[in-house]
Structures are given as structure tokens and as C-alpha cells.
Amino acid sequence: MRSLLALAFASSLLAASGAAAHPHDTDGMPAPPPGSFHHFEKFIPGPGRLGVQLQDMTPELREYMQAPKEHGVLVVRVNAGSAAERAGLRVGDVIVSAGGEDVATTHEIIRAVFTAEKDAKLPLEVMRAGKSVALEATLEGEPAMTGRSMRWVEERMPELRAGIEARMKELEKRMEELEKELRDSRSKSDEIDT
């Protein structure tokens, strides 16, 4: 049961840390290759499958960029030689749909890219200077949680589990010490009261 809890804790730690990780903060781990995707660089190594950096938008910014007020994500960087560049995506484009689904946040595009099959073609609709442009990007590499990335997670999991289990043992030992101190202090208190 304890190892199951440790594994669950490791998974949640991995997810939470990945979302907050700075691209250049490696904590002693090998640095991922340049062009790694968004804020997942530290925990999902490898070049981005689409090769863009995106930014969420407010309804006001979407209106200013002549995109639908309720959905759209701004392209702020297109990596040289990437699938996005080959598809014709440009900085300043507003992606309004990916894979036929409207997108309102960067996470919706990340999900579409991470879960698409190897070498999948991802249809994109973008707004460019007030006009709708249809593009199609052929995604590079394997889905994020298969292939090389999954092997990387599997290789790191024993180390993560061992570290968490060691920390849990330290915490259990400290709790036992505190419980003993509490029992001892209660005994002394009882002696004084009587």
C-alpha cells in the first residue's frame, strides 16, 4: 500500500512540477534539447512535435487580432525547421481550431498535439490579418506518452520512487519520535496533576 501511495505521490509531483518548471531549470537533470515543447521541457524531453510557442488570449486581444472573441490562441514563436514552419504557421497567427476542434487555451492544443498518432496530420485553422487560413501540420515523432518520452519517464520512475520512499521513512521515523515525546509529556503532566 505504501509503495502505491509513493507512486501516486510521485506521479502528482511529476505533473505539478512539470507545469511550473522553468525551461532552463534542470535541477541536475540533463538539459533537454533546444526546441523542447513549452513548459513540459523538464519532464517531457525532446523537440516539440509542432514546434511553436503559444500564448493564451483575452477576449479583447482576440477581438483586436480579428479572431473570434470566445476562442483562439496566439502564436508567439515558430521554431525554425519545425512542423509548424513547414505548414506555413507564422508568428502573430491566431490558432482558432486544431484537429477540427475549437481551441480557447494553449492546453487544448497541447493535448491535441500530445495525443495525436505518430506522423499525424493536424489540420489548423488560423486567423491572419482578419482572414481565415487553413493549414495542415504533419506532427513530428511519437505521441508524448509513448516511445522515447515514456521510456524516459519509466527510466526515471525507480529513482523518483526510491527518493520518495526514503523521505517517507524519514517522516515516519520523525512522527514516531513526536508521538513518543507527546506520550512522555502527557505522562509527566499526569504525574504533576495527581
N, C-alpha and C positions, 0 to 999 in steps of 0.2 A: 504494500500500500504506500509506504514511504517513497519507494522509487517511482511509483506512478505520480505521486504529488510532486516529486522533484522534476520529473519530466514535464508535467503540466506547467510548473513554475518556470522551467527553462524555456518552454515554448512561448509563454506570455512575456517573459523577459526579452526574448529574441524579438518578438513583434513590437513591443513597446520601445525598445532601444533602437530598432531599425527605423521607426517613424521619426525619432528625434535625432538620429545620428547626423553629424555634420560630415559632408563628403570627405573632408581631409582628416577626420578624427578616426584613427585606426586602432587605438588602444593596444599597440604592439602586434596587431594582426597585419599580415601582408597587405599592402595597399592594393586596392582593386585597379584594374586597367583604366586608362583615361576613357571617357565616354560612357562610363557606367551610368545606369539609369537613375536619375532623380535622387531622392533621399534614401533609396534602398541600397546604395553603393556598398555600404559596410557589410550588409548581411546577404545581399544577392549579388555576388560579384559577376563581372563580365560586361561586355559592351551592351548598350541599350538595344533592344530589338527594333525599336522605331528610330531612336536617335534624336530625340528632341527634349528640350526643357520647356515646361508648361507653367502657366500661372492661372489660378482661379480669378474670376472676374466678378465685379459687382454689376447689377442691372444697369446702372448708369454708364459704366465703362462699355458694356456691351452695346448700349444704345449709341454711345459716341463712336464706337467702331462699326456701326451699322450692322450689327448682328441681332438675332432675336434677344429680347430682353430677359427671357427665362432660361436660356441655355447658351453655352459657348465657353471655350477655354482658349486663352491666348498663347500663341507660340512665341516664346522669347529667345529661343536658340534652336538652331538646326545644326547638328553635327556634320562636319564635312565627311563625305563618302558614305553617309548613313542611308538607311532605307527611306527615311523622310526626305532627304535631299534628292534621292533618285526619283521619288514620287512627285517632286515639284513643290513640296511644302516650303513656305517662306516665313521668316520672322515677321510678325505682325498679322499673320493669318489667324483667324478665329475658327477653331475646330468646333463645329456645331453638332456633328454626328460622327460616330465611329462604328463600323460594322452594322450600319443601318439603325443604330440606336442613338437618340439624342443624348448629348453629354453636357452636364452642368458643372462638373468638378473634375479636377485632374485625376482623382481616384477612379472615376468611371473609365477614363482612357487607360490608366494603368491596369485596371482589371481586364479590359478588353485585350490589351497587348500581352499581359502575363499569361492569360489563359488560352490564347489562340494557338492552334496547332503549328508544328514546325513548317516554316516557309509559307505560312498562310498569307493570303492576300486580304488586306484590311481596307475596305472602302472608307474613305473620309470625305465628308462634306465640309468645306471651309467657306467662310465669308472673307472676301478680299476686296477692299475698297467698295463695299456695299453690294458686291455681286457674288452669287453662289458659284463655287468652283468644285467640281467632282474630281477627286484624286483616288489613287489606289496604291497603297504601300505594300510591298512584299516583305514581311517581317523576317528578321534575321535570327537564326539559331532556334533553339528549342524553347518550349514554354518554361517559365521561371522555376516552377517546382518539379521539373523533371530534368533529366540529363545532367549536365555539368553542375548547375546550381544546386540541385537536390543532392548530388554526390557530395558537394562541399558542405552542405548542412549535415548530412549523415556522418561525414568525417569529423566535424566539429562537435557533434552531439555527445560522444563519450566524454570529451574534455569538459564540456559545459556541465554535464550530469555529475561528473566527479567533483567539480568545483562546488556545485550546489549541494551535493550530499555532504561534502566536508564541512561546508558552512552550516548546514542543518545540524550536524553532530555537535559542532561548537555551540550552537544556540541551545540545543537540548541539554548539553552539559551545564551551560550557564543557567538555564531555567531550573535544573535540579539544585544547583547551588543556591539560587534565590529562594526556592521553596524551602530548603533546609534552614536558611537564615530566618525566613518567616516563621517556621515552626519553632526554632530556638528562641526567637524574640517573644513569641506567644507564651512559651513555657516560662520564660523569665518573668513576663508580665503576670502570669497566673500565680507564680510564687510570691510576687510582691503583694498582690491583691489579697491573698489568704493570710 
